[in-house]
Structure formats: C-alpha cells, structure tokens
Amino acid sequence: MSISAPEIRSRKRRNGASPIVMVTAYDEPGARYADAGGVDMLLVGDSVANVVLGHTDTLHVSVEEMCHHVRAVSAAKPNAHIVADMPWMSYHISDRESVRNAAALIRAGAHSVKLEGGSVRRDVVRAVLDAEIPVMGHIGLTPQSVLAFGGFKVQGKTLDAAKLLMEDALVLQEAGVFSMVIEAVPPIVGTQITQALDVPTIGIGAGPDTDGQVLVFHDLLGLTNRKPAKFVRQYADIGKAITDAVSQYASDVRNGSFPSESEVYANPDELLN
Ligand code: KIV
C-alpha cells in the first residue's frame, strides 16, 4: 500500500515529523528510480509540458495526456504517494467537469490530485473532495497563471500580496486540502504560511521552513537545457552522462568495435556447413 493522503496530512514538522520529500515523475523508469531513492511523494506534474514535451509553459497538456503519464508512473507500483496535476482548463469550467477530470486521473492511477489557485478554488476543492478524492493546493507562483502574471515571477513580494497569499492558504485549508505547494515566494512568506496552517506545506522556492520540499526530476538530475531557477539544486549531471555514453556507442559502431563476439548469438552449426 502506497503512502496515503492522511499520512501526508499528518506530516507537520512542528509536531516532530520529518520533512516531506516530493519529486516530479512522468514515466515508469523515472518513478521507479525516484521511489527507490526513498521519496514520499511523486508528482505527475503538468511541468511534463515544458520539461518533457518541449512546450514553453504548462498550458498545453490535456487531461488525457496527463492520464497517459499517470498510468506510466503508476506502473512502477511505487511506495510513494502519487499526486497528479489537474491541467489548465480541467477545473475551471464547472464543478461537475472538474470532478469527472479528477476521477479520470485517479482511475489512471493517482492517489490524489493537485490544482492551482487560492480562495477562488474553494468550491471546486469541495466538489472534488465530495467525490472522495484528496486534493492538494498550490499557491504562490502558479505556472498555469503565467499569462495573467506576465511571466514566471516571484509572488508575495509586497505586504498586500503576502496577506492575500495567507488568506488563500487559510481558505484552501478550510476547504479541506490535505497539503499545499507554495512556489516561489520570499522565505518569510513560506515560513509564516507554514506556521499558520495545520496542513503541511511543500515548498519550491519558498525557503527552508516549509514542511517539505519538491523539485522537478529533470532539474535535480541535470537533464534540462533551461537556465535553472534560483531554488534548484542540481544533484547529478545525467545529461552529460547520457551524451558521453551515446557518443561512445556511436564511436564504437563507427570503428567496428561494437558488436563484439560476446555480443552476438552463436551461429548454429547447420548454417556454417
Ligand atoms: O508541475 C510541477 O512540476 C509542479 C511543481 C513545480 C510543484 O507543479
């Protein structure tokens, strides 16, 4: 049995819990390796749009495409909790449609869904919860708001903006989310929201005091060609390892050293006569 939403809900650091570790995953090998690394949560993020599919933002993935990636992640049968992003326009039209879309992600293998936005999402969060689907919130720099924000910009930088974010967090908690991502805010905002909430916060560029941290798999492993955000720590250079390995393979094919005798099947005697 994978880690459940109630188990995550209970992971408040101030009550002695260890920090929640979340990483994105978009396919079976990624989920398998991340799970073996001991993460608590795998986020099938709509960041698949820019990280894997080559778009410039997250506005270009559908529920069907997200389900395709959720199925692949779920095939790894991870111990980690799988949370799936509800993509843009999948929870903006009506509560009925939002519940149907959340259910599709659950049937594809997710254990909960995440949606972006603050107070304005109160009713849709309640509607999805009414269908017994756990919901994670996401406030601060919500990438689906890139056009409205005019770019990927740090949020909560003024007193008024910080107060609005605090209000958003409290409304989402009251609506029933089991945890909340806080993205790209000054650390004091991450700290104060974390202190004000009973549900755990998971930060990405929200400072050291949130109840957990999340990073994008490809950023952590050095698999992107985009300039990393300030909050990214790169733990490996897998991109370079891939290029080196493929270039060695190309060279071995070209110089005739691949395949070697040990890499071919034995010729049957009958064919040799
Ligand atoms: O889709 C994603 O990768 C996310 C993280 C940035 C939290 O939502």
Residues whose N, C-alpha, C, O or C-beta is under 5 A from the ligand:
A	BS01	KIV	T24 G45 D46 S47 V181 V214
